[in-house]
Amino acid sequence: MGAENSALGSCVLKEPPFTLPSGLAVYPAVLQDGKLASVFVYKRENEDKVNKAAKHLKTLRHPCLLRFLSCTVEADGIHLVTERVQPLEVALETLSPAEVCAGIYDILLALIFLHDRGHLTHNNVCLSSVFVSEDGHWTLGGMETVCRVPQATAEFLRSIQSVRDPAGIPPEEKCPEFTALPESHGHARDAYAFGTLVESTLTFLRGQVSVDVLSGLQQTLHSALLNPLPKCRPALSTLLSHDFFRNDFLEVVNFLKSLTLKSEEEKTEFFKFLLDRVSCLSEELIASRLVPLLLNQLVFAEPVAVKSFLPHLLGPKKDGARGADPRLLSPALFQERVVPVLLQLFQVHEEHVRMVLLAHLEAYVRHFTQEQLRTVVLPQVLLGLRDTSDAIVAVTLHSLAVLVSLLGPEVVVGGQRTKIFKRTAPSFARTTDLAPEGDQLSQPVQFPMNGISDGNNTSGHSDNLPSSSKPSEEWPDWSEPEEPEHKAGNTQAWSPEPQDAASSPLADLTVVEVWGDSETNPGAGITASTSVTSGEHKATPTSRPLTEEPKPVQSSRPQKISPALSVGDPDPTRPPKVSSQERRLKSPTELGLGEEFTIQVKRKPAPEPELDWFADMIPDIKPPAAVLVLPELRTDSRDGVSPLMPFSSKFAAAEVTEAESEGWGDEGELSWADSGW
């Protein structure tokens, strides 16, 4: 009690007080720790009554009884400090019918507790002894008149007559022969006073409660509780099953108060249909009476409540939002009633509570003030980063992302930030469509990023490109070989389709390009020779007429150059000239916009093997069965040997070399006579 007295030392009383009919003044007060309280100020000559009331309040603990905090003697009188309450006479006109019904039920439970558990009688049940707490439930006070049933003699009742309400005094006490009630009927006095209290509140219920229920209650009051004979007044516990106390609000409140006593099946059934039962109640009633009972650790531990009901409560209504996720409270009531409860729940370090709060943070976080977010919510959310639970860490990171938009990254992340990720995307990388409708160029063109073009996109818009950007020639279909055509100035070529290279049986054939000197030998062309890697694959090369000036064949990959025989080249032993375009040529359609300015990392090309100029002098010995039939080299015959006569491949290189060797270069390139050797 010393701790309570020290806490009361800095209690601040607020004006004006409320004076009860008995002359007792009730002050609203604030304790040292900021909690709200009420102070009952008694006169010093009533010290015995105050001590008696304080004794009963300290020993009798019930939710519907006034909660005792402290009692001290001050200069202006004796201060009895209790929880913050409001006299029923002041608050009765502001209560809804459902709250009045629930309040009457609270007083009924308090009296049953005194009679059955304490074997006590209150002796002064009236409006002045009933108070309304901060959470809306009614509490029974005026404990200075409480005594045991045998002690309620006529003499004791006369000593407290100054504080008793005359309307609650039963008729038997007005008889001069009255002494005391037998212990078996000790509840009769309080039953009569309770009937008088209920009858005085019925005026606030007319028009709001069913007529049948209200008339049944009035009949019960007059025939039972207000019966002039004390022996005919039943125990108050018989009223608990009356239809007047059967309504959704009262049943929800009673179930939540006794949640720990319910079975799993009962709790599942209750929370499954709780939204339907609560939706018919007023928002003020839900906010004032049900929010404290629903937002707590016990309800958060129920999976059915978390899934079926709490999403509708953890968030205010949205303007014009109607759908599968209706909300129960308006934004104003939510901020007034729910936000203070949520701030208290953030102080609770229980895993299931934190998971529910953070899972719905985005729905209600905007109703906190900036100060509340910085001082309460953010520090508590940051604690989850150091927890060993992976689920807590994951939902905490998601919640921090929500808080960044409200508090800013400087507050949430902290420290100095630097620019790490830069914007490098060019402005022309966006899709534009500036062509008029109906134009062939009206389709949006997507420019390549950093010069890297997309092959699919490039091919898709190749029709819109200028004619100069199209390939000069199209590759013929080599799927079926054509019959050779023997014409003058023909160019022999044999190459598979690029896309069929993997599946074609000619995939092992190598294309070799030899360039002739167009100046000295106008009839020179492009000769493509093939090297057969397997004796089983044989094919006839295809000849196509050369109708225009020879041009280098453009290829996306470098070609391997090897010496080969050419029909129009008078000097086959001279090394062929390899141009720079032959090594790496790229079609204009393969170039993206700005690709010529892109720095590309290239691998160091492997050095090409030196050309063996004497390779033709090494005989190529093959099995006799493999006979290579060379195409016609010349149209004339020499030494009576027909050019069409087949011969062995091991003599082919020697004969061609002896017939075609004419020196190392063309005329004018190198003169041995002028060298002076």
C-alpha positions in Angstrom: 0.0 0.0 0.0 3.0 2.2 0.4 3.7 2.1 -3.3 0.2 3.1 -4.0 0.4 6.0 -1.6 3.7 7.2 -3.2 2.1 7.0 -6.6 -0.8 9.0 -5.3 1.5 11.7 -3.9 1.6 13.6 -7.2 -2.0 12.9 -8.1 -3.6 16.0 -9.8 -7.3 16.6 -9.2 -9.3 18.2 -11.9 -12.3 20.5 -11.6 -15.2 20.4 -11.5 -16.2 17.5 -9.3 -19.5 15.6 -9.4 -21.4 15.6 -6.2 -23.5 12.4 -5.4 -26.9 12.7 -3.7 -25.2 11.6 -0.5 -22.9 14.6 -0.6 -19.8 12.7 -1.7 -17.6 14.6 -4.2 -16.0 12.6 -7.1 -13.0 14.2 -8.9 -11.4 13.1 -12.1 -7.6 12.8 -11.5 -4.3 11.9 -13.3 -1.7 9.8 -11.5 2.0 10.3 -11.6 2.5 7.7 -14.3 -0.1 9.3 -16.5 -2.9 6.9 -15.8 -6.4 8.2 -15.3 -8.2 7.8 -12.0 -11.1 9.0 -9.9 -10.9 10.4 -6.4 -13.7 10.1 -3.9 -13.3 12.8 -1.2 -14.9 12.0 2.2 -15.1 14.1 5.2 -12.8 13.4 8.1 -15.6 12.4 10.4 -16.5 9.6 8.1 -13.2 7.8 8.5 -14.8 4.6 9.7 -17.0 4.4 6.7 -14.1 5.1 4.3 -11.9 2.4 5.9 -14.8 -0.1 5.6 -15.3 0.7 2.0 -11.6 0.5 1.2 -11.4 -2.9 2.9 -14.2 -4.3 0.8 -12.8 -2.9 -2.4 -9.4 -4.4 -1.7 -10.6 -7.8 -0.8 -13.4 -8.2 -3.4 -12.1 -8.4 -6.9 -14.6 -8.7 -9.8 -14.7 -7.0 -13.2 -18.1 -5.5 -12.3 -16.9 -4.1 -9.0 -15.2 -0.7 -8.6 -11.4 -1.2 -8.7 -9.5 0.1 -5.8 -6.1 1.9 -6.2 -5.3 3.8 -3.0 -6.6 5.6 0.1 -4.9 8.5 1.9 -5.7 11.2 4.4 -5.3 14.7 3.0 -5.9 18.2 4.4 -9.2 18.5 2.7 -10.4 15.1 3.7 -9.9 11.4 3.0 -9.1 10.5 -0.6 -10.3 7.1 -1.9 -8.6 6.6 -5.4 -10.2 4.2 -7.9 -10.1 3.5 -11.6 -11.4 6.3 -13.8 -15.2 6.1 -13.7 -18.2 8.3 -14.4 -21.5 8.3 -12.4 -24.3 6.6 -14.2 -26.6 9.5 -13.7 -24.3 11.6 -15.9 -23.7 9.0 -18.6 -27.0 7.3 -18.9 -28.5 9.7 -21.5 -25.5 9.1 -23.8 -25.7 5.3 -23.8 -27.3 3.2 -26.5 -30.0 0.6 -25.6 -27.5 -2.2 -26.1 -25.1 -0.6 -23.6 -27.9 -0.1 -21.1 -28.9 -3.7 -21.5 -25.3 -4.8 -21.0 -24.8 -2.5 -18.1 -27.8 -4.0 -16.3 -26.3 -7.4 -16.9 -23.0 -6.2 -15.3 -24.7 -5.1 -12.2 -26.6 -8.3 -12.0 -23.3 -10.3 -12.2 -21.8 -8.1 -9.4 -24.7 -8.7 -7.1 -24.7 -12.5 -7.8 -21.0 -12.5 -6.9 -21.6 -10.7 -3.6 -24.5 -13.0 -2.7 -23.1 -16.3 -3.8 -19.4 -16.0 -3.3 -19.1 -13.3 -0.6 -22.3 -14.0 1.3 -22.7 -10.3 1.5 -25.5 -7.8 0.9 -25.0 -4.4 -0.7 -27.9 -2.6 0.9 -27.9 0.4 -1.4 -28.3 -0.6 -5.1 -29.3 2.6 -6.9 -28.2 4.9 -9.7 -25.8 6.8 -7.3 -23.9 3.6 -6.5 -23.4 2.6 -10.2 -20.5 4.0 -12.3 -19.5 3.6 -15.9 -15.8 2.8 -16.6 -13.6 3.9 -19.4 -14.3 0.8 -21.5 -18.1 1.3 -21.1 -19.0 -1.5 -18.7 -20.9 -0.7 -15.5 -19.3 -1.2 -12.1 -20.9 -1.3 -8.7 -19.6 1.1 -6.0 -20.8 2.5 -2.7 -19.1 -0.3 -0.8 -19.4 1.6 2.6 -22.9 0.0 3.0 -21.8 -3.6 2.4 -22.2 -6.1 5.3 -22.7 -9.7 5.9 -26.3 -11.0 5.8 -26.6 -11.6 9.6 -25.2 -8.2 10.3 -28.0 -6.4 8.3 -30.1 -5.6 11.3 -32.5 -2.8 11.7 -30.0 -0.9 13.8 -27.3 -1.2 11.1 -29.7 -0.2 8.4 -30.7 2.9 10.4 -27.0 3.9 10.7 -26.6 4.0 6.9 -30.0 5.4 6.1 -28.5 8.8 5.3 -26.6 7.5 2.3 -29.3 5.0 1.1 -31.7 5.8 -1.8 -35.3 5.9 -0.4 -36.7 4.4 -3.6 -34.6 1.2 -3.0 -35.8 0.5 0.5 -38.1 -2.6 0.6 -41.5 -2.3 2.3 -40.7 -4.8 5.0 -38.1 -2.5 6.5 -40.7 0.2 7.1 -42.5 -2.0 9.5 -41.7 -1.3 13.2 -41.5 -5.1 13.9 -38.7 -5.6 11.4 -35.5 -7.0 12.9 -33.5 -8.9 10.2 -34.0 -11.2 7.2 -33.2 -14.8 7.5 -29.9 -15.8 5.9 -31.7 -17.9 3.3 -33.5 -14.8 2.0 -30.6 -12.3 2.5 -30.7 -11.5 -1.2 -34.3 -10.2 -1.0 -33.3 -6.6 0.0 -30.9 -6.2 -3.0 -33.3 -8.0 -5.3 -36.0 -5.3 -4.6 -33.5 -2.5 -5.0 -32.3 -4.0 -8.3 -35.8 -4.2 -9.6 -36.3 -0.5 -8.8 -33.0 0.3 -10.7 -34.0 -1.7 -13.8 -37.5 -0.1 -13.8 -36.0 3.4 -13.8 -33.9 2.6 -16.9 -36.7 1.2 -19.0 -37.6 4.6 -20.2 -34.3 4.6 -22.2 -35.2 1.3 -23.8 -38.7 2.0 -25.1 -38.8 1.9 -28.9 -35.4 0.2 -29.1 -36.2 -3.2 -27.6 -38.9 -5.6 -28.8 -42.2 -4.9 -27.2 -42.7 -8.6 -26.3 -39.3 -8.7 -24.6 -39.9 -5.4 -22.7 -43.3 -6.4 -21.5 -42.0 -9.8 -20.3 -39.3 -8.0 -18.3 -41.8 -5.7 -16.7 -44.0 -8.6 -15.7 -41.0 -10.4 -14.2 -40.0 -7.3 -12.2 -43.4 -6.7 -10.7 -44.2 -10.4 -9.9 -40.8 -11.4 -8.7 -38.3 -8.7 -7.8 -40.8 -6.0 -6.6 -43.0 -8.5 -4.8 -43.8 -7.0 -1.3 -43.1 -10.4 0.3 -39.4 -11.0 0.7 -39.9 -14.8 0.6 -41.4 -14.5 -3.0 -38.4 -12.7 -4.4 -36.2 -15.3 -6.3 -32.5 -15.3 -6.4 -31.0 -12.9 -8.9 -29.2 -15.8 -10.7 -32.6 -16.9 -12.1 -32.7 -13.7 -14.3 -29.5 -14.6 -16.3 -31.5 -16.7 -18.7 -34.2 -14.1 -19.4 -34.9 -13.1 -23.0 -34.0 -9.5 -22.2 -30.4 -10.5 -21.9 -30.4 -12.5 -25.1 -28.9 -10.3 -27.8 -25.9 -10.4 -30.1 -24.0 -7.7 -28.3 -24.3 -9.2 -24.9 -23.6 -12.7 -26.1 -20.4 -11.6 -27.9 -19.2 -9.7 -24.8 -19.9 -12.6 -22.5 -18.1 -15.1 -24.8 -15.0 -12.9 -25.1 -14.8 -12.4 -21.4 -14.8 -16.2 -20.8 -12.7 -17.0 -23.9 -10.2 -19.1 -22.0 -13.0 -21.4 -20.7 -14.4 -22.3 -24.2 -13.5 -25.3 -26.2 -11.8 -25.2 -29.6 -15.1 -26.2 -31.4 -16.9 -23.3 -29.6 -14.2 -20.8 -30.5 -14.1 -21.9 -34.1 -17.9 -21.6 -34.4 -17.9 -18.2 -32.7 -15.2 -16.5 -34.7 -16.5 -18.0 -38.0 -19.8 -16.1 -37.7 -18.6 -13.2 -35.6 -18.6 -10.7 -38.4 -22.3 -11.3 -39.2 -23.3 -10.8 -35.5 -21.2 -7.6 -35.1 -22.2 -6.0 -38.3 -25.7 -5.2 -37.0 -24.3 -3.2 -34.1 -23.5 0.5 -34.2 -20.0 1.7 -34.9 -19.8 3.5 -31.5 -20.8 0.4 -29.6 -18.2 -1.7 -31.5 -15.4 0.8 -30.9 -16.1 1.5 -27.3 -17.0 -2.0 -26.0 -15.8 -4.6 -28.4 -12.4 -3.3 -29.6 -10.7 -3.8 -26.2 -12.1 -7.3 -26.0 -11.1 -8.2 -29.6 -7.7 -6.7 -29.9 -5.7 -8.7 -27.4 -3.3 -11.6 -27.2 -5.9 -14.2 -26.7 -7.9 -13.4 -29.8 -4.7 -13.0 -31.9 -3.8 -16.6 -31.0 -7.0 -17.9 -32.6 -6.4 -18.9 -36.3 -10.0 -18.6 -37.2 -10.2 -15.1 -35.8 -7.0 -14.0 -37.6 -8.4 -15.3 -40.9 -12.1 -14.5 -40.7 -12.6 -11.5 -38.5 -9.5 -9.4 -37.7 -8.9 -8.2 -41.3 -12.2 -6.4 -41.1 -11.3 -4.7 -37.8 -7.6 -3.8 -38.5 -8.4 -1.1 -40.9 -10.9 1.7 -41.3 -13.6 2.0 -43.9 -12.7 3.4 -47.3 -14.9 5.9 -49.2 -17.1 4.1 -51.6 -15.3 0.7 -51.1 -17.8 -2.1 -50.9 -16.9 -5.6 -51.7 -15.7 -8.9 -50.1 -13.6 -7.1 -47.5 -16.0 -4.7 -45.6 -14.6 -2.7 -42.7 -16.4 -2.1 -39.4 -15.3 1.4 -38.2 -15.0 4.8 -39.8 -11.6 6.5 -40.0 -12.5 8.9 -37.2 -13.6 6.1 -34.8 -10.7 4.0 -35.9 -8.1 6.6 -35.0 -9.8 7.4 -31.7 -10.4 3.9 -30.4 -8.3 1.4 -32.3 -5.0 3.3 -32.7 -4.3 3.6 -29.0 -4.9 -0.2 -28.6 -2.6 -0.9 -31.5 0.2 1.2 -29.9 -0.1 -0.8 -26.8 0.0 -4.1 -28.7 3.3 -3.0 -30.4 4.8 -3.1 -26.9 3.9 -6.8 -26.6 6.8 -9.1 -27.6 4.9 -12.2 -28.6 5.5 -13.7 -32.0 1.8 -14.3 -33.0 0.8 -10.8 -32.0 3.7 -9.2 -34.0 2.9 -11.4 -37.0 -0.7 -10.2 -37.1 0.2 -6.5 -36.6 2.8 -6.5 -39.3 0.7 -8.5 -41.8 -2.0 -5.8 -41.7 0.3 -2.8 -41.2 -0.3 -1.3 -44.6 -4.1 -1.1 -43.8 -3.8 1.1 -40.7 -0.3 2.6 -40.6 -1.4 5.9 -42.2 -3.6 6.7 -39.2 -0.6 7.0 -36.9 0.9 10.4 -36.4 4.5 11.0 -37.4 5.5 11.1 -33.8 3.9 7.8 -33.1 5.6 6.2 -36.1 9.1 7.5 -35.1 8.9 6.8 -31.4 6.8 3.7 -31.0 6.1 1.8 -34.3 9.5 2.1 -36.0 11.7 1.0 -33.0 9.4 -1.9 -32.4 9.4 -3.0 -36.0 13.2 -2.8 -36.2 13.5 -5.3 -33.4 12.2 -8.0 -35.7 15.4 -7.8 -37.8 17.4 -9.4 -35.0 14.9 -12.2 -34.3 15.7 -15.8 -34.9 12.4 -16.5 -36.6 12.6 -16.3 -40.4 8.9 -15.4 -40.7 9.4 -12.4 -38.3 12.4 -11.2 -40.3 10.5 -11.5 -43.6 7.4 -9.7 -42.5 9.6 -7.0 -40.8 11.4 -6.3 -44.1 8.1 -5.9 -45.8 6.9 -3.5 -43.1 10.0 -1.4 -43.4 9.3 -0.9 -47.1 5.9 0.5 -46.1 7.4 2.8 -43.5 9.9 4.2 -46.0 7.1 5.9 -47.9 5.8 7.6 -44.8 9.0 8.4 -42.8 11.5 8.6 -45.6 14.6 6.4 -46.1 16.8 8.7 -43.9 14.7 7.9 -40.9 14.1 4.2 -41.6 17.5 3.2 -43.0 19.7 5.9 -41.3 23.2 6.9 -42.1 24.5 8.6 -45.2 23.4 7.4 -48.6 25.4 7.5 -51.8 24.3 7.2 -55.4 25.3 3.6 -56.4 22.8 2.8 -59.2 22.9 5.3 -62.0 20.5 5.9 -64.9 22.3 4.9 -68.0 19.4 4.1 -70.3 19.4 6.5 -73.3 16.3 8.5 -74.1 16.0 6.9 -77.6 15.5 3.5 -76.0 11.9 4.2 -75.5 9.2 3.1 -77.8 7.9 6.0 -80.0 5.0 6.2 -82.5 5.0 9.5 -84.2 3.8 8.4 -87.6 0.2 9.3 -88.7 -2.5 6.6 -88.7 -2.5 4.5 -91.8 1.2 5.0 -92.6 3.3 1.9 -93.2 5.8 3.2 -90.6 3.1 3.7 -88.0 4.2 0.6 -86.1 6.3 1.6 -83.0 10.0 1.0 -83.5 12.0 -0.1 -80.5 15.6 1.1 -80.7 18.3 -1.1 -79.5 19.8 -0.5 -76.0 23.5 0.5 -76.1 23.8 -0.6 -79.7 22.8 -4.2 -79.0 20.0 -5.1 -81.4 17.5 -7.8 -81.1 17.7 -10.2 -83.9 13.9 -10.9 -83.8 13.0 -7.2 -83.8 15.5 -6.4 -86.6 14.1 -9.1 -88.8 10.6 -8.0 -88.1 11.2 -4.5 -89.4 13.5 -5.3 -92.3 10.8 -4.6 -94.8 10.7 -1.0 -93.6 14.4 -0.4 -94.1 15.8 1.3 -97.2 16.8 -0.9 -100.1 20.5 -0.1 -99.5 20.3 -1.9 -96.2 19.0 -5.1 -97.6 21.4 -7.9 -98.7 22.6 -7.6 -102.3 22.0 -11.3 -102.8 19.9 -14.0 -101.3 21.3 -17.4 -100.6 19.8 -20.0 -103.0 18.1 -23.1 -101.7 20.8 -25.8 -101.5 18.5 -28.4 -100.1 18.5 -30.3 -103.4 21.6 -30.1 -105.7 21.0 -28.9 -109.3 22.4 -30.4 -112.5 25.7 -28.8 -113.4 25.7 -26.4 -116.3 28.8 -26.3 -118.4 29.1 -22.7 -119.6 32.0 -20.4 -120.1 32.8 -18.1 -117.2 30.8 -20.1 -114.7 31.5 -19.9 -110.9 31.3 -23.1 -109.1 29.9 -22.9 -105.5 28.7 -25.5 -103.1 27.6 -24.5 -99.6 24.8 -25.7 -97.4 22.2 -23.4 -95.9 23.3 -21.9 -92.6 20.2 -22.9 -90.8 20.5 -26.5 -92.1 24.2 -26.9 -91.3 23.5 -29.0 -88.2 21.1 -31.4 -89.9 22.5 -31.6 -93.4 24.7 -34.5 -94.4 27.0 -32.0 -96.0 27.8 -30.4 -92.7 31.4 -31.5 -92.9 32.1 -29.7 -96.2 34.2 -26.6 -96.0 33.6 -23.6 -98.2 36.9 -22.2 -99.6 36.9 -18.8 -101.4 39.6 -17.9 -103.8 39.7 -14.4 -105.3 41.2 -13.8 -108.7 42.7 -10.6 -110.1 39.9 -8.9 -111.9 42.2 -6.5 -113.5 44.6 -8.9 -115.2 42.1 -11.7 -115.6 38.6 -10.4 -116.2 37.2 -13.8 -116.4 38.3 -14.8 -113.0 35.5 -15.4 -110.5 34.8 -17.0 -107.2 35.5 -20.6 -106.8 34.1 -22.6 -103.9 35.8 -26.0 -103.4 34.8 -28.6 -101.0 36.8 -31.0 -99.0 35.2 -34.4 -98.5 35.8 -35.6 -95.0 34.1 -38.9 -95.5 34.2 -41.2 -98.4 30.5 -41.9 -98.1 29.4 -38.3 -98.7 29.6 -37.3 -102.4 27.7 -34.7 -104.2 27.8 -32.8 -107.5 28.8 -29.1 -107.2 26.3 -26.6 -108.5 27.3 -24.0 -111.0 25.6 -20.7 -111.4 26.3 -18.1 -114.0 28.2 -15.0 -112.9 26.1 -12.2 -114.3 27.6 -9.2 -112.4 30.9 -8.0 -111.2 32.4 -10.3 -108.5 31.8 -9.1 -105.0 33.2 -10.5 -101.7 30.8 -12.8 -100.0 29.7 -11.3 -96.7 29.8 -13.7 -93.8 29.2 -13.3 -90.1 32.1 -15.6 -89.2 35.6 -15.6 -90.6 36.3 -18.1 -93.5 39.3 -20.4 -93.5 41.5 -19.8 -96.5 43.3 -22.7 -98.1 44.9 -23.1 -101.5 42.7 -24.6 -104.2 42.5 -25.0 -107.9 40.7 -22.3 -109.9 39.7 -22.6 -113.4 40.3 -19.0 -114.4 43.5 -18.4 -112.4 46.5 -18.8 -114.6 48.9 -19.0 -111.7 47.6 -21.5 -109.1 50.8 -21.5 -107.2 50.6 -17.8 -106.4 49.1 -17.2 -102.9 45.6 -15.7 -103.0 45.0 -12.2 -101.9 42.9 -12.0 -98.8 41.1 -8.7 -98.2 40.2 -7.3 -94.8 36.5 -7.5 -95.6 36.8 -11.2 -96.2 38.0 -11.8 -92.7 35.1 -10.1 -90.9 32.2 -8.7 -92.9 28.9 -7.7 -91.3 25.7 -7.0 -93.1 24.2 -3.5 -92.5 21.0 -5.2 -91.3 23.0 -6.8 -88.4 24.3 -3.4 -87.2 22.2 -1.7 -84.5 21.9 2.0 -84.1 25.1 3.3 -82.5 26.7 -0.2 -82.5 29.8 1.2 -84.3 30.5 3.3 -81.1 30.1 0.3 -78.7 33.2 -1.0 -77.2 33.2 -4.8 -77.4 35.5 -7.2 -75.8 36.9 -9.6 -78.3 38.9 -12.6 -77.9 42.4 -12.7 -79.3 42.1 -14.6 -82.6 44.1 -17.7 -82.9 47.0 -17.3 -85.3 46.2 -18.8 -88.7 48.5 -21.6 -89.7 51.1 -20.8 -92.3 50.2 -21.9 -95.8 52.2 -24.8 -96.9 53.2 -23.9 -100.5 54.5 -27.4 -101.1 51.4 -29.2 -100.0 50.6 -30.0 -103.6 53.9 -31.9 -103.9 53.0 -34.4 -101.1 51.1 -37.3 -102.6 47.7 -38.1 -101.2 47.6 -41.8 -100.9 44.1 -43.3 -100.6 42.7 -46.8 -101.0 42.3 -47.8 -104.6 38.6 -48.0 -104.2 38.3 -44.3 -103.6 38.6 -42.6 -106.9 38.1 -38.9 -107.1 36.7 -37.6 -110.3 37.8 -34.1 -110.8 35.7 -31.7 -112.8 36.8 -30.5 -116.2 39.8 -28.2 -115.9 40.4 -27.2 -119.5 38.5 -27.4 -122.7 41.6 -28.4 -124.8 43.5 -31.7 -124.6 47.3 -32.0 -124.1 49.6 -34.7 -125.4 46.6 -36.6 -126.7 45.2 -37.1 -123.2 41.5 -36.5 -123.0 40.5 -34.1 -120.2 37.5 -36.2 -119.4 39.7 -39.3 -118.7 39.6 -40.4 -115.1 42.9 -40.7 -113.3 44.1 -41.5 -109.8 44.0 -38.7 -107.3 47.6 -39.3 -106.3 48.8 -38.0 -109.7 46.3 -35.1 -109.9 48.2 -32.6 -107.9 51.5 -33.3 -109.8 49.9 -32.9 -113.2 48.1 -29.8 -112.4 51.1 -28.2 -110.8 53.3 -29.0 -113.8 50.8 -27.7 -116.2 49.8 -24.6 -114.3 53.0 -23.4 -112.7 53.8 -20.0 -114.2 55.8 -18.3 -111.4 55.1 -16.3 -108.3 53.2 -13.4 -109.5 51.7 -11.5 -112.4 53.6 -9.5 -114.8 55.0 -6.4 -113.4 54.9 -7.5 -109.8 58.3 -9.1 -109.5 61.0 -9.2 -112.2 63.9 -11.5 -111.5 65.9 -9.9 -114.2 65.8 -6.5 -112.7 66.6 -7.6 -109.2 70.3 -7.6 -109.9 70.9 -11.0 -108.3 
